[in-house]
Amino acid sequence: MKKGLCSSNPFLKFNKMEKKNDNSINIELSEEIASGHYSNLAIITHSQAEFVFDFVQILPGLPKAKVKSRIIMTPQNAKRLMNALKENVQKFEENIGKITEIDPHGNPQMNFGTPTTQA
C-alpha cells in the first residue's frame, strides 16, 4: 500500500512528501484503488442531505454505458471538492495552458468519430 499525508482539508492537497504536522492525516492507497477508473462523463445529483457523483465510461459503438464509480458526500464536502477542483484547474492552466471546451455551452462531445446510424 502507498501512504501519503494530507492537509487538514482533505480535498485541497495530497502530497507524499509533505511533512507531518498536527493536522495531517495518514492516507493509505491500495494498489487496486490506485489504478483508478477512466470516466468521460459525470452525472451529479443531490438531495437535501447529500450529493451523489456517478462517474460513467461511455465507449464508442456500445448502446450502454457503465457507471464505474459512485461517490456520495455531504453538501459541505461537495463544496470543498468544488473549491479544490477550481483551484487545481487554475493551477493547471497557469502551468500547462488553458483548457478549451469544444462545445461553448459546456455539453460534452459524445461523437467518437464513428458514422451516425439511422433506423
C-alpha positions in Angstrom: 0.0 0.0 0.0 1.1 3.5 -0.7 0.9 6.0 2.0 0.7 9.8 1.9 -0.1 12.8 4.1 -2.9 15.2 3.6 -3.5 18.7 4.9 -6.4 19.4 7.3 -8.7 20.0 4.2 -8.8 16.5 2.6 -9.7 17.9 -0.8 -7.1 20.6 -1.2 -3.7 18.9 -1.2 -2.2 15.4 -1.5 1.5 15.4 -1.3 3.5 12.3 -0.4 6.5 14.5 0.6 4.6 16.8 2.9 6.0 16.9 6.4 3.7 15.5 9.1 2.1 18.2 11.3 -0.7 18.2 14.0 -3.5 18.5 11.4 -2.3 15.8 8.9 -4.0 12.5 8.1 -2.2 9.3 7.1 -3.9 8.1 4.0 -3.4 4.6 2.6 -3.9 3.9 -1.1 -4.2 0.2 -2.1 -2.9 -0.9 -5.4 -6.5 -1.8 -6.6 -7.8 1.8 -5.9 -4.6 3.4 -7.1 -5.2 2.1 -10.7 -8.4 4.2 -10.8 -11.2 4.2 -13.3 -11.4 6.1 -16.5 -14.6 8.3 -16.8 -15.6 10.5 -19.7 -19.0 11.6 -18.1 -20.0 12.6 -14.6 -23.6 12.7 -13.5 -24.3 14.7 -10.4 -27.5 14.5 -8.4 -28.3 15.8 -4.9 -30.8 15.8 -2.1 -31.0 18.0 0.9 -28.6 15.7 2.8 -26.1 14.5 0.1 -24.5 14.9 -3.3 -24.1 11.8 -5.5 -21.4 11.7 -8.2 -21.7 8.9 -10.7 -18.6 8.6 -13.0 -19.5 6.9 -16.2 -17.5 5.4 -19.0 -19.0 5.7 -22.5 -17.5 3.5 -25.2 -18.0 4.0 -28.9 -20.4 1.6 -30.6 -21.9 0.3 -27.4 -25.5 1.1 -26.6 -25.0 1.1 -22.9 -22.7 3.0 -20.6 -21.5 1.8 -17.2 -21.1 3.7 -14.0 -17.6 2.9 -13.0 -17.7 4.6 -9.6 -20.2 6.3 -7.3 -19.1 8.8 -4.7 -21.6 10.1 -2.1 -20.7 13.1 0.1 -22.2 15.8 2.3 -23.1 19.2 0.8 -20.2 20.7 2.8 -17.7 18.2 1.4 -19.1 18.7 -2.1 -18.4 22.4 -1.8 -14.9 21.7 -0.6 -14.4 19.5 -3.6 -15.7 22.1 -5.9 -13.3 24.7 -4.5 -10.4 22.3 -4.7 -11.2 21.5 -8.3 -11.4 25.2 -9.2 -8.0 25.8 -7.5 -6.4 22.8 -9.3 -7.8 23.7 -12.7 -6.5 27.3 -12.3 -3.0 25.9 -11.3 -3.1 23.5 -14.3 -3.9 26.3 -16.7 -1.2 28.6 -15.3 1.4 25.8 -15.7 0.3 23.9 -18.7 -2.1 26.1 -20.7 -5.8 27.0 -21.0 -8.2 24.1 -21.2 -10.5 24.7 -24.1 -14.1 23.4 -24.3 -15.3 22.0 -27.6 -18.9 23.0 -27.0 -19.4 26.6 -26.0 -22.5 25.6 -23.9 -20.4 23.1 -21.8 -22.1 20.0 -23.3 -19.7 17.1 -23.7 -19.0 15.8 -27.2 -20.2 12.3 -27.4 -19.4 11.6 -31.1 -16.5 9.2 -31.2 -15.9 9.7 -34.9 -18.0 6.7 -35.8 -20.6 7.0 -38.6 -24.1 8.1 -37.5 -26.8 5.4 -37.9 -30.4 5.7 -38.9 -33.3 3.4 -38.1 
